[in-house]
Amino acid sequence: MKKPIAIQGIKGSFHHLVVQNYFNIDSEVVECMSFDGVVNSLLENKTDEVVMALENSIAGSIIPNYALIDNYNLSIVGEYYLGIEHCLMALNGQTIEDIEEVHSHPMALLQCKVFFKNYPHIKLVEAKDTADVAKQISEKNMKGIAAIASKNAAELYGINLLAESIQTIKHNETRFVIVKRDNSQKDISTINKASLKFELDHKRGSLAAILNVLSDCKLNLTKIQSLPKIETPWKYAFFVDVTFEAYKDYEKAVSILNLMAENFKILGEYKNARR
């Protein structure tokens, strides 16, 4: 029997929407209020698969999630890009003039900041999850409070949409990854993207040498992200995503990087969702 899939947030959240789109609309989920909780559900075998947001086209990388995948030696096995449409919602019968506070996840508040310049009377309050605020408004009959969440959350918890698509930049996407404990059942014939991690000495040209290897092996660098090493001040780990046409080209690059870079690690091999 298939185990439920762990998500950060609750039903009606964007993570839940990814589960419905990537897996199946009827898939069961384990609701976790933090990404640490999501990872723990995987480590404790409560689930075999989790969904984690990794980066947003407006707000950038969610760096702690890179660290979680790395620190617990987890494996990315897939990815999904979700168009994010933020909606403002409140109890039925409320208007935007009735709203005193808007509660939502910090990322959602950041992405909708410009909209609220027209409503200076509204205070923006950070919360742990977008959909959870919608649920609380419904269950506790909270007047004067609105949520920023998905349209799906408004429908699920029976509250009213005050405004749709309020994000500042209309084309707003988040990249989510599907993560497992390991990737032992990978299908090489479908893999054309990988996430890698390595560390480098403070030597001139060390990063350039790595990038040259990727280029020489016909790999396309789609992302590079540095993360400071807490135990070694001013030393950085690099997280990169690469795409490729032939798996053998990728294998060649991996064999070279293993020799050139410190603490080289494959964080995931999977199918490019952009193709």
HELIX and SHEET records of a PDB file:
HELIX    1   1 PHE A   14  TYR A   22  1                                   9    
HELIX    2   2 PHE A   35  LEU A   43  1                                   9    
HELIX    3   3 ILE A   63  ASN A   71  1                                   9    
HELIX    4   4 ILE A   96  ASP A   98  5                                   3    
HELIX    5   5 PRO A  106  GLN A  111  1                                   6    
HELIX    6   6 LYS A  113  ASN A  118  5                                   6    
HELIX    7   7 THR A  130  LYS A  140  1                                  11    
HELIX    8   8 LYS A  151  TYR A  157  1                                   7    
HELIX    9   9 SER A  206  ASP A  216  1                                  11    
HELIX   10  10 TYR A  247  MET A  260  1                                  14    
SHEET    1   A 4 VAL A  29  CYS A  32  0                                        
SHEET    2   A 4 ILE A   5  GLN A   8  1                                        
SHEET    3   A 4 VAL A  50  ASN A  56  1                                        
SHEET    4   A 4 GLY A  60  SER A  61 -1                                        
SHEET    1   B 5 VAL A  29  CYS A  32  0                                        
SHEET    2   B 5 ILE A   5  GLN A   8  1                                        
SHEET    3   B 5 VAL A  50  ASN A  56  1                                        
SHEET    4   B 5 GLU A 173  LYS A 180 -1                                        
SHEET    5   B 5 SER A  75  GLY A  83 -1                                        
SHEET    1   C 5 LYS A 123  GLU A 126  0                                        
SHEET    2   C 5 GLU A 101  SER A 104  1                                        
SHEET    3   C 5 ILE A 145  ALA A 149  1                                        
SHEET    4   C 5 CYS A  87  ALA A  90 -1                                        
SHEET    5   C 5 ASN A 160  ALA A 163 -1                                        
SHEET    1   D 4 ASN A 220  PRO A 228  0                                        
SHEET    2   D 4 TYR A 236  THR A 243 -1                                        
SHEET    3   D 4 LYS A 193  GLU A 199 -1                                        
SHEET    4   D 4 GLU A 262  TYR A 270 -1                                        
END                                                                             
